[in-house]
Amino acid sequence: MAIFVTGASGYIGGAIATALAESGQSVRGLVRTEEKARRLAAAGIVPVLGTLDDAETLAREARAADAVVNAADSDHLGAAEALIDGLAGSGKPLLHTSGSSIVSDIANGEFASDRIFYDDDSFDTAPARKQRVAVDRLVRDAAGRGVRSAVLCNTMIYGRSRGLHAESVQVPELVGQARKSGIVRTVGPGRNIWSNVHIDDMVDLYLFALKKAPAGSFYFVENGEASFHQIAQAIARRFRLGEPQAWSVEEASNEWGGARVLYSLGTNCRVRGRRARVELGWAPRHTSITEWIERTA
């Protein structure tokens, strides 16, 4: 297959593009700089210079490909529209990458929510994520335009990518702060819980979805969950640091940024991805983010 991947130099897209290339697929990847283009080419991926605002480039690449993986920006409406225009009427697959913060709350680390979202449920959307949900809906509705479209809604991803960008977001941020200060911190007491998935299991699901995801489908990508206090304790054990300590929202925002605290590090986001297991036969292998941290982070 000839597959076009946006975000090919990023953490998620790079892992997918690398796996596809290593499996013998012909992969073209969107990159923004000549330096990243050279690195991508060295990994066996044909670089396509451009940005998500280059609608003509995106549509042209989509028309020429047998499948498209959009892993660059979950909120970029114009890019999704251009890719759909390029694929319209073809019956080819379009996998769009979303993120489970669409169902996160505002907990400031103070409590563990008992609400769990399933991928075949209807659900309320976090106010700041309405654009993301609108893009998800556009992609799913592309089924009506002859595109085998699917949305893969990733949870907290951990593990090292084999693409150009090896590190994920949340865990490395917590580890970096802990190693810099000698103290592991959480937003508030860190009671908030997030579902998670290992990068290798996530890649496996994308490969399954390329082959057989039904048009218009939606999948939460998860295999386990942990509170941020549990994650912080694992970091403390890994680096032989003391008991994690709570930060106020203001202190945490000064370190990690207000948006990261409000929609990620301080929130609950508990989901279950049963459709991928039932419809696609996905069988993730990695079950514990805390064990991975203690062994590998």
Rosetta silent file (secondary structure, phi, psi, omega in degrees, C-alpha in Angstrom):
SEQUENCE: MAIFVTGASGYIGGAIATALAESGQSVRGLVRTEEKARRLAAAGIVPVLGTLDDAETLAREARAADAVVNAADSDHLGAAEALIDGLAGSGKPLLHTSGSSIVSDIANGEFASDRIFYDDDSFDTAPARKQRVAVDRLVRDAAGRGVRSAVLCNTMIYGRSRGLHAESVQVPELVGQARKSGIVRTVGPGRNIWSNVHIDDMVDLYLFALKKAPAGSFYFVENGEASFHQIAQAIARRFRLGEPQAWSVEEASNEWGGARVLYSLGTNCRVRGRRARVELGWAPRHTSITEWIERTA
SCORE:     score description
SCORE:     0.000 S_00000001
   1 L     0.000  149.525  171.708    0.000    0.000    0.000 S_00000001
   2 E  -101.906  118.893 -171.839    0.968    3.615   -0.533 S_00000001
   3 E  -124.479  131.654  177.448    0.154    5.487    2.674 S_00000001
   4 E  -103.005  127.845 -176.581    0.305    9.227    3.374 S_00000001
   5 E  -122.707  122.179  169.283    0.943   10.197    7.007 S_00000001
   6 E   -87.942  154.118 -175.972    0.674   13.696    8.456 S_00000001
   7 L    71.660   26.632 -172.779    2.667   14.341   11.603 S_00000001
   8 L   -68.004  -16.965  177.078    5.272   11.872   10.374 S_00000001
   9 L   -99.353    2.362 -178.635    8.041   13.530   12.390 S_00000001
  10 L   -91.765 -176.566 -176.682    5.979   13.612   15.598 S_00000001
  11 H   -66.837  -52.600 -177.762    5.562   11.149   18.434 S_00000001
  12 H   -75.630  -55.609 -177.608    2.357    9.452   17.245 S_00000001
  13 H   -61.694  -35.363  179.067    2.679    9.882   13.482 S_00000001
  14 H   -66.089  -39.589  177.908    6.348    8.968   13.552 S_00000001
  15 H   -63.968  -42.224 -179.790    5.662    5.699   15.344 S_00000001
  16 H   -67.344  -47.859 -178.486    2.942    4.808   12.831 S_00000001
  17 H   -60.737  -41.554  179.716    4.975    5.833    9.780 S_00000001
  18 H   -64.076  -44.542  179.445    8.012    3.869   10.968 S_00000001
  19 H   -62.774  -40.919  179.465    5.966    0.728   11.620 S_00000001
  20 H   -64.865  -44.767 -179.817    4.337    0.963    8.198 S_00000001
  21 H   -62.995  -40.926 -179.338    7.672    1.458    6.430 S_00000001
  22 H   -68.841  -22.218  177.917    9.221   -1.457    8.309 S_00000001
  23 L   -87.011    2.503  175.903    6.309   -3.675    7.262 S_00000001
  24 L    97.462    4.794  177.901    7.082   -3.003    3.608 S_00000001
  25 L   -78.403  155.726  174.040    4.500   -0.301    2.874 S_00000001
  26 E   -89.818  114.192 -171.177    5.333    2.723    0.742 S_00000001
  27 E  -117.934  131.067  171.811    5.053    5.679    3.121 S_00000001
  28 E  -115.130  134.198 -175.124    5.038    9.397    2.389 S_00000001
  29 E  -127.520  134.066  179.150    5.167   11.737    5.373 S_00000001
  30 E   -76.616  127.767  175.731    4.327   15.420    5.756 S_00000001
  31 E  -137.680  158.307 -174.750    7.128   17.482    7.365 S_00000001
  32 L   -99.763  -17.943 -174.403    7.717   21.194    7.753 S_00000001
  33 L  -128.869  155.935  177.871   11.509   21.499    7.534 S_00000001
  34 H   -64.057  -37.817 -178.837   14.348   20.306    5.324 S_00000001
  35 H   -62.319  -45.619  177.413   16.195   18.953    8.363 S_00000001
  36 H   -67.742  -32.770  177.542   13.262   16.725    9.351 S_00000001
  37 H   -62.178  -42.219  178.476   12.828   15.742    5.702 S_00000001
  38 H   -63.495  -42.695 -179.746   16.394   14.423    5.622 S_00000001
  39 H   -66.656  -37.443  178.918   15.885   12.450    8.829 S_00000001
  40 H   -65.709  -43.799  179.592   12.602   11.028    7.549 S_00000001
  41 H   -61.548  -37.526  178.804   14.192    9.950    4.275 S_00000001
  42 H   -64.861  -23.530  178.662   16.967    8.198    6.212 S_00000001
  43 L   -89.862    5.221  177.243   14.243    6.180    7.971 S_00000001
  44 L    86.655   18.151 -179.849   12.841    4.965    4.638 S_00000001
  45 L  -115.221  131.132 -178.349    9.915    7.407    4.491 S_00000001
  46 E   -77.352  119.014 -178.062    9.484    9.753    1.527 S_00000001
  47 E   -78.535  142.631  173.717    9.232   13.312    2.875 S_00000001
  48 E  -121.543  110.325 -178.381    6.584   15.724    1.643 S_00000001
  49 E   -74.487  129.501  179.151    7.450   19.310    2.549 S_00000001
  50 L   164.638 -178.332  178.132    4.450   21.329    3.636 S_00000001
  51 L  -129.859  173.405  178.754    2.109   22.256    6.452 S_00000001
  52 L   -68.620  -13.301  177.305   -1.465   21.468    7.409 S_00000001
  53 L   -85.442   -5.771  179.494   -2.489   24.766    5.848 S_00000001
  54 L   -87.136   78.119 -174.142   -1.407   23.537    2.383 S_00000001
  55 H   -59.362  -38.937 -178.285   -4.819   22.238    1.339 S_00000001
  56 H   -64.370  -42.927  179.310   -3.786   21.570   -2.261 S_00000001
  57 H   -63.419  -45.042 -179.073   -0.804   19.461   -1.151 S_00000001
  58 H   -62.274  -45.581 -179.187   -2.906   17.469    1.317 S_00000001
  59 H   -64.675  -40.993  179.841   -5.647   16.770   -1.211 S_00000001
  60 H   -64.073  -45.034  179.434   -3.141   15.761   -3.889 S_00000001
  61 H   -64.488  -39.129  178.903   -1.302   13.377   -1.565 S_00000001
  62 H   -63.822  -42.487  179.910   -4.596   11.869   -0.381 S_00000001
  63 H   -62.053  -36.929 -175.410   -5.763   11.258   -3.974 S_00000001
  64 H   -81.128  -16.994 -174.422   -2.500    9.497   -4.828 S_00000001
  65 L   -89.389  160.196  171.049   -2.419    7.327   -1.684 S_00000001
  66 L   -86.675  -17.866  179.558   -4.152    4.050   -0.925 S_00000001
  67 E  -162.293  155.595  179.718   -4.748    5.229    2.667 S_00000001
  68 E  -130.312  136.525  171.710   -4.203    8.314    4.826 S_00000001
  69 E  -118.106  117.077  179.020   -3.290    8.632    8.508 S_00000001
  70 E   -98.746  103.999 -175.963   -3.841   12.121    9.942 S_00000001
  71 L  -127.702   26.787 -173.810   -1.703   12.324   13.076 S_00000001
  72 L   -98.595  -48.324 -174.038   -0.564   15.939   13.094 S_00000001
  73 L  -153.448  112.030 -177.018   -3.215   18.116   14.784 S_00000001
  74 L   -64.112  -20.207 -172.259   -6.519   16.849   16.169 S_00000001
  75 L  -104.399    1.426 -172.995   -8.076   20.319   15.967 S_00000001
  76 L   -85.923   98.530 -176.296   -7.119   21.396   12.439 S_00000001
  77 H   -65.316  -43.064 -176.953  -10.411   21.553   10.545 S_00000001
  78 H   -61.758  -38.918  179.433   -8.909   22.689    7.238 S_00000001
  79 H   -65.001  -43.654  179.221   -6.503   19.754    7.068 S_00000001
  80 H   -62.564  -41.327  179.050   -9.297   17.254    7.690 S_00000001
  81 H   -62.207  -43.301 -178.447  -11.431   18.891    4.998 S_00000001
  82 H   -65.672  -41.521  179.319   -8.588   18.776    2.459 S_00000001
  83 H   -65.513  -40.766  178.166   -7.830   15.112    3.139 S_00000001
  84 H   -64.776  -42.196  177.658  -11.514   14.195    2.852 S_00000001
  85 H   -59.027  -40.154 -179.461  -11.791   16.119   -0.421 S_00000001
  86 H   -69.063  -28.253 -176.749   -8.843   14.161   -1.782 S_00000001
  87 H   -98.075  -10.999 -172.462  -10.325   10.809   -0.763 S_00000001
  88 L   -52.777  131.520  177.229  -13.989   11.465   -1.537 S_00000001
  89 L    80.186    0.212 -174.230  -15.655    8.698   -3.519 S_00000001
  90 L   -92.325  -22.959 -173.736  -12.628    6.399   -3.349 S_00000001
  91 L    74.373    6.352 -178.823  -13.616    4.051   -0.523 S_00000001
  92 L   -80.324  156.099 -178.504  -10.073    4.397    0.806 S_00000001
  93 E   -78.775  142.170  169.812   -9.329    4.570    4.541 S_00000001
  94 E  -128.171  114.365  175.525   -8.732    7.806    6.445 S_00000001
  95 E  -101.427  123.141 -179.056   -7.627    7.395   10.052 S_00000001
  96 E  -111.253  133.518 -177.771   -7.890   10.594   12.066 S_00000001
  97 E   -92.839  119.525  175.023   -6.130   11.020   15.415 S_00000001
  98 E  -114.643 -172.588 -179.634   -8.147   12.564   18.230 S_00000001
  99 E  -142.663  143.490 -170.738   -7.537   12.733   21.980 S_00000001
 100 H   -73.972   -1.703  173.844   -9.585   11.638   24.962 S_00000001
 101 H   -64.145   -6.842  173.445   -9.385   15.016   26.686 S_00000001
 102 H   -60.157  -20.307  179.271  -12.671   15.615   24.846 S_00000001
 103 H  -118.336   17.851  179.434  -14.285   13.993   27.915 S_00000001
 104 L   -75.137  160.253  178.800  -11.960   15.346   30.622 S_00000001
 105 L  -112.451 -170.378  174.368  -13.269   17.276   33.619 S_00000001
 106 L  -115.919   96.546 -174.394  -11.888   20.065   35.806 S_00000001
 107 L  -111.152  -20.718 -176.625  -10.641   18.311   38.935 S_00000001
 108 L    51.536   30.183  177.701   -7.417   20.165   39.756 S_00000001
 109 L    74.558    6.030 -170.245   -6.128   16.854   41.059 S_00000001
 110 L   -86.127  -24.055 -175.203   -8.531   16.894   43.980 S_00000001
 111 L  -148.234  157.398  173.284  -10.756   13.898   43.246 S_00000001
 112 L   -98.041  121.691  178.848  -11.076   10.669   41.285 S_00000001
 113 L   -75.992  145.857  175.022  -14.143   10.662   39.062 S_00000001
 114 L   -97.906    6.928 -179.131  -16.316    7.556   38.960 S_00000001
 115 L   -88.465  127.069  179.654  -17.570    8.412   35.468 S_00000001
 116 L  -121.048  132.715 -177.626  -16.291    6.144   32.688 S_00000001
 117 E  -104.125  135.998  177.962  -16.944    6.819   28.993 S_00000001
 118 E  -109.212  151.275 -171.476  -17.359    4.054   26.398 S_00000001
 119 L   -76.262   -3.811  172.327  -16.679    4.523   22.723 S_00000001
 120 L  -108.895   13.935  176.806  -20.187    3.595   21.679 S_00000001
 121 L   -96.049  158.375  164.356  -21.792    6.061   24.134 S_00000001
 122 L   -88.152  150.252 -176.608  -22.863    9.616   23.552 S_00000001
 123 L  -152.989  158.508  174.382  -21.109   12.020   25.898 S_00000001
 124 L   -73.746  155.463 -177.967  -20.711   15.637   26.880 S_00000001
 125 L  -112.227  137.435  172.641  -17.685   17.469   25.553 S_00000001
 126 L   -56.615  133.114 -173.631  -15.204   19.534   27.529 S_00000001
 127 H   -52.026  -40.705 -177.527  -15.942   23.164   26.470 S_00000001
 128 H   -77.118   -1.581 -178.129  -12.427   23.823   25.163 S_00000001
 129 H  -112.124   14.513 -179.481  -12.564   20.659   23.048 S_00000001
 130 H   -64.657  -34.266  176.212  -15.645   21.440   20.961 S_00000001
 131 H   -62.677  -42.754  180.000  -13.456   22.178   17.928 S_00000001
 132 H   -61.985  -43.941  179.665  -11.835   18.760   18.281 S_00000001
 133 H   -65.340  -35.693  177.488  -15.203   17.036   18.468 S_00000001
 134 H   -63.407  -39.233  177.501  -16.366   18.990   15.417 S_00000001
 135 H   -68.328  -42.039  176.388  -13.372   17.671   13.455 S_00000001
 136 H   -55.879  -44.658 -177.748  -14.048   14.137   14.726 S_00000001
 137 H   -65.654  -41.590  178.063  -17.636   14.430   13.522 S_00000001
 138 H   -58.328  -44.340 -179.298  -16.553   15.754   10.118 S_00000001
 139 H   -64.957  -45.567 -179.429  -14.238   12.766    9.676 S_00000001
 140 H   -64.287  -38.504  179.330  -16.869   10.237   10.700 S_00000001
 141 H   -68.437  -16.687  177.270  -19.438   11.887    8.423 S_00000001
 142 H   -63.037  -14.569  172.838  -17.008   11.468    5.521 S_00000001
 143 H   -56.419  -33.220  178.543  -18.349    7.927    5.356 S_00000001
 144 H   -74.010   -8.397  177.554  -21.276    9.515    3.516 S_00000001
 145 H  -108.721   17.214  176.157  -18.847   10.839    0.902 S_00000001
 146 L    80.384   30.806  176.263  -17.358    7.463    0.088 S_00000001
 147 L  -116.399  134.034  175.873  -14.429    7.527    2.528 S_00000001
 148 E   -84.961   76.689 -171.688  -13.710    4.641    4.906 S_00000001
 149 E   -92.393  147.768  176.676  -13.073    7.067    7.719 S_00000001
 150 E  -149.118  144.482  176.162  -12.357    6.281   11.366 S_00000001
 151 E  -106.833  125.581  174.910  -11.455    8.333   14.427 S_00000001
 152 E  -108.423  114.246 -172.102   -8.912    6.892   16.856 S_00000001
 153 E  -102.526   98.572 -173.873   -9.181    8.737   20.163 S_00000001
 154 E   -77.420  145.304  173.164   -5.957    8.226   22.079 S_00000001
 155 L   -93.059 -157.268  177.268   -5.636    8.337   25.847 S_00000001
 156 E   -68.220  116.813 -177.912   -2.396    9.094   27.730 S_00000001
 157 E   -95.451  136.079  176.405    0.292    7.438   25.619 S_00000001
 158 E  -130.339  168.295 -176.257    3.485    6.194   27.226 S_00000001
 159 L   100.208  164.204 -176.701    6.587    4.403   25.978 S_00000001
 160 L   -95.781  126.433  177.558    9.270    5.412   23.505 S_00000001
 161 L   -74.085  148.931  175.517    8.329    5.875   19.879 S_00000001
 162 L   -91.335    5.467  176.180   10.564    4.419   17.190 S_00000001
 163 L   -85.428 -165.824 -177.109    9.953    7.495   15.043 S_00000001
 164 L   -66.446  -31.956 -178.279   11.931   10.748   14.959 S_00000001
 165 L  -108.603  107.955 -168.459   10.337   12.053   18.163 S_00000001
 166 L   -82.629  -28.597 -169.376   10.809    9.449   20.888 S_00000001
 167 L   -99.022  144.522  174.261    9.121   10.986   23.937 S_00000001
 168 L   -81.510 -155.208 -173.143    5.444   11.384   24.778 S_00000001
 169 L  -110.414  -68.039 -166.127    4.029   14.322   26.757 S_00000001
 170 H   -63.672  -54.904 -176.233    2.660   13.792   30.254 S_00000001
 171 H   -61.570  -46.832  177.375    5.051   11.293   31.847 S_00000001
 172 H   -59.163  -33.603  176.827    8.239   12.961   30.507 S_00000001
 173 H   -64.690  -43.468  178.807    6.994   16.313   31.830 S_00000001
 174 H   -65.777  -42.849  179.399    6.504   14.844   35.305 S_00000001
 175 H   -63.977  -43.870 -178.910    9.850   13.044   35.158 S_00000001
 176 H   -60.096  -43.894  178.717   11.663   16.154   33.940 S_00000001
 177 H   -65.228  -41.369 -178.851   10.354   18.279   36.773 S_00000001
 178 H   -64.483  -43.623 -178.410   11.146   15.605   39.351 S_00000001
 179 H   -70.407  -31.366  179.552   14.713   15.112   38.165 S_00000001
 180 H   -71.388  -41.367 -173.976   15.293   18.853   37.987 S_00000001
 181 H   -99.451  -19.644 -174.565   13.993   19.606   41.474 S_00000001
 182 L    82.277    5.153 -179.573   14.502   16.300   43.283 S_00000001
 183 L  -132.572  127.640  176.298   10.808   16.299   44.239 S_00000001
 184 L   -81.260  130.125 -177.034    8.004   14.551   42.347 S_00000001
 185 E  -117.446  151.590  170.055    4.988   16.863   42.056 S_00000001
 186 E  -128.816  160.455  171.088    1.332   16.412   41.235 S_00000001
 187 E   -74.975  117.732 -171.999   -1.456   18.893   40.591 S_00000001
 188 E    57.996 -150.725  179.464   -3.144   18.953   44.000 S_00000001
 189 L   -77.129   -2.663  175.866   -2.946   15.533   45.658 S_00000001
 190 L    72.908   29.840  179.709   -3.029   13.812   42.242 S_00000001
 191 L   -75.624  -16.923 -176.404   -6.164   11.775   42.869 S_00000001
 192 L   -65.118  146.654 -172.097   -7.329   12.320   39.281 S_00000001
 193 E  -118.481  137.500  172.940   -7.260    9.297   36.976 S_00000001
 194 E  -125.068  139.280  167.418   -6.383    8.955   33.308 S_00000001
 195 E   -71.249  155.858 -175.854   -6.738    5.969   30.998 S_00000001
 196 E  -147.190  170.226  179.216   -3.546    5.139   29.143 S_00000001
 197 E  -156.511  144.054  176.577   -2.010    3.032   26.374 S_00000001
 198 E   -78.343  144.556 -176.796    1.496    1.996   25.358 S_00000001
 199 H   -56.519  -38.014 -179.461    2.753    3.459   22.081 S_00000001
 200 H   -67.080  -38.838  176.526    3.370    0.007   20.575 S_00000001
 201 H   -67.146  -38.499  176.503   -0.192   -1.111   21.318 S_00000001
 202 H   -59.664  -46.206  179.411   -1.502    2.146   19.838 S_00000001
 203 H   -59.593  -43.474  178.810    0.454    1.494   16.636 S_00000001
 204 H   -56.383  -41.056 -178.955   -0.970   -2.024   16.429 S_00000001
 205 H   -66.345  -39.810  176.558   -4.497   -0.604   16.578 S_00000001
 206 H   -60.142  -40.371 -179.839   -3.800    1.837   13.742 S_00000001
 207 H   -66.429  -40.201  174.754   -2.567   -1.057   11.605 S_00000001
 208 H   -61.651  -45.165 -176.377   -5.694   -3.063   12.384 S_00000001
 209 H   -64.916  -36.216  177.013   -7.895   -0.055   11.617 S_00000001
 210 H   -58.748  -36.030 -176.618   -6.227    0.534    8.257 S_00000001
 211 H   -79.492  -39.508 -168.670   -7.189   -2.973    7.234 S_00000001
 212 H  -147.718   14.175  176.433  -10.740   -3.274    8.497 S_00000001
 213 L   -65.790  129.974  177.621  -12.214   -0.355   10.463 S_00000001
 214 L   -65.446  152.191  178.388  -15.783    0.241    9.247 S_00000001
 215 L   -61.067  134.933  177.152  -16.574    3.611    7.679 S_00000001
 216 L    82.088   14.739 -174.637  -17.618    6.213   10.235 S_00000001
 217 E   -85.998  163.153 -178.531  -16.218    4.353   13.240 S_00000001
 218 E  -140.506  132.113 -178.532  -14.827    5.746   16.512 S_00000001
 219 E  -133.548  127.065  163.400  -12.425    4.037   18.916 S_00000001
 220 E   -76.889  135.823 -177.244  -11.066    4.985   22.312 S_00000001
 221 E  -107.178   99.526 -176.106   -7.476    3.727   22.424 S_00000001
 222 L  -152.077  152.685  172.218   -6.789    2.515   25.987 S_00000001
 223 L  -155.777   68.821  179.690   -5.506   -0.415   27.993 S_00000001
 224 L   125.985  170.504  177.336   -5.399    0.496   31.667 S_00000001
 225 E  -155.454  160.652  178.213   -5.586    3.528   33.907 S_00000001
 226 E  -157.574  151.792  172.279   -3.782    5.108   36.843 S_00000001
 227 E   -78.841  159.614  177.721   -4.088    8.148   39.074 S_00000001
 228 H   -68.891  -25.907  174.431   -1.440   10.814   38.816 S_00000001
 229 H   -67.014  -41.222  176.550   -0.460   10.061   42.409 S_00000001
 230 H   -63.238  -40.713  177.216    0.225    6.447   41.418 S_00000001
 231 H   -63.198  -44.129  179.444    2.247    7.669   38.446 S_00000001
 232 H   -63.430  -38.411  177.169    4.163   10.072   40.690 S_00000001
 233 H   -63.322  -39.554  177.935    4.882    7.278   43.175 S_00000001
 234 H   -64.091  -40.800  176.768    6.273    5.136   40.361 S_00000001
 235 H   -62.443  -41.970  179.534    8.536    8.023   39.283 S_00000001
 236 H   -62.023  -41.124  177.973    9.705    8.428   42.889 S_00000001
 237 H   -67.635  -39.931 -177.655   10.581    4.744   43.094 S_00000001
 238 H   -61.991  -40.952 -174.994   12.312    4.793   39.720 S_00000001
 239 H  -107.774   11.231  175.999   14.607    7.682   40.660 S_00000001
 240 L    55.887   50.641  177.809   14.767    6.989   44.423 S_00000001
 241 L  -106.706  170.252 -177.903   13.079   10.224   45.383 S_00000001
 242 L   -75.395 -178.239 -179.720   10.867   11.002   48.345 S_00000001
 243 L   -58.749  137.238  178.941    7.088   10.823   48.587 S_00000001
 244 L   -56.525  148.407 -179.831    5.325   12.933   45.927 S_00000001
 245 E  -121.069  148.593 -177.623    4.189   16.373   47.001 S_00000001
 246 E   -83.545  140.893  171.525    1.147   18.376   45.941 S_00000001
 247 E  -110.311  149.133  170.183    1.385   21.601   44.005 S_00000001
 248 L   -70.443  164.217  177.545   -1.319   24.243   43.811 S_00000001
 249 H   -59.129  -39.401 -179.837   -2.861   24.875   40.410 S_00000001
 250 H   -64.332  -45.877  179.608   -0.895   28.123   40.211 S_00000001
 251 H   -63.287  -43.831  179.841    2.425   26.437   40.996 S_00000001
 252 H   -64.770  -39.511 -179.908    1.766   23.615   38.539 S_00000001
 253 H   -65.311  -34.523  177.677    0.697   26.068   35.836 S_00000001
 254 H   -64.174  -31.842 -179.542    3.934   28.019   36.260 S_00000001
 255 H   -85.649  -47.359 -169.921    5.874   24.822   35.526 S_00000001
 256 H  -109.988  -10.114 -177.779    3.750   23.062   32.920 S_00000001
 257 L    97.575  141.581 -175.932    1.400   25.743   31.582 S_00000001
 258 H   -61.544  -40.435 -178.671   -2.207   26.457   32.456 S_00000001
 259 H   -65.651  -40.107  179.946   -3.712   24.535   29.539 S_00000001
 260 H   -63.226  -40.802  179.930   -1.715   21.397   30.352 S_00000001
 261 H   -68.904  -44.222 -173.675   -2.885   21.523   33.977 S_00000001
 262 H   -69.100  -35.856 -173.158   -6.503   22.328   33.141 S_00000001
 263 H  -115.872    6.091 -178.995   -7.027   19.684   30.442 S_00000001
 264 H  -143.496  -76.062 -168.962   -4.472   17.000   31.242 S_00000001
 265 H   -67.747  -21.681 -179.426   -2.352   16.825   34.373 S_00000001
 266 L  -108.790    7.908 -170.928   -5.114   17.956   36.742 S_00000001
 267 L  -110.802  166.064  165.890   -8.113   16.218   35.161 S_00000001
 268 L   -97.895  141.483  176.679   -9.921   12.912   35.145 S_00000001
 269 E  -154.036   87.644 -173.892  -10.254   11.130   31.825 S_00000001
 270 L  -111.506  117.139 -178.033  -11.502    7.571   32.195 S_00000001
 271 E  -135.013  164.873  175.922  -12.568    5.724   29.039 S_00000001
 272 E  -132.611  127.948 -177.541  -12.945    2.154   27.797 S_00000001
 273 L  -102.631   70.282 -175.688  -12.096    1.075   24.264 S_00000001
 274 H   -81.682  -24.892 -176.872  -14.159   -2.056   23.825 S_00000001
 275 H   -64.982  -38.744 -179.327  -15.068   -1.541   20.156 S_00000001
 276 H   -63.043  -35.532  179.739  -11.486   -1.985   18.961 S_00000001
 277 H   -70.747  -41.610 -175.974  -11.261   -5.310   20.747 S_00000001
 278 H   -77.690  -49.968 -173.870  -14.604   -6.572   19.440 S_00000001
 279 H   -78.288  -36.126 -170.944  -14.626   -5.164   15.879 S_00000001
 280 H  -110.645  -10.424 -178.746  -10.935   -5.284   15.018 S_00000001
 281 L    75.808   22.281  179.619   -9.524   -8.033   17.230 S_00000001
 282 L   -66.737  130.886 -179.276   -7.104   -5.636   18.938 S_00000001
 283 L  -132.826   80.972 -177.768   -5.293   -7.358   21.830 S_00000001
 284 L   -61.609  147.650 -173.121   -2.944   -4.888   23.567 S_00000001
 285 L  -103.605  -26.336 -175.587    0.009   -6.389   25.408 S_00000001
 286 L   -94.531  128.382 -169.751    1.155   -3.658   27.797 S_00000001
 287 L  -118.324  -11.258 -172.349   -0.997   -3.351   30.913 S_00000001
 288 L  -140.874  112.699  176.785    0.705   -1.108   33.471 S_00000001
 289 H   -68.105  -33.829 -178.678    2.049    2.406   33.048 S_00000001
 290 H   -70.081  -39.333  176.107    3.500    2.351   36.571 S_00000001
 291 H   -63.658  -40.350  178.078    5.449   -0.851   35.920 S_00000001
 292 H   -62.277  -43.225  179.238    6.794    0.675   32.700 S_00000001
 293 H   -60.013  -47.129 -177.423    7.888    3.809   34.553 S_00000001
 294 H   -65.345  -29.557 -176.550    9.699    1.856   37.232 S_00000001
 295 H   -92.044  -31.465 -163.558   11.440   -0.315   34.644 S_00000001
 296 H  -130.251  -33.171 -169.975   12.089    2.031   31.743 S_00000001
 297 L   -56.050    0.000    0.000   11.334    5.754   32.196 S_00000001
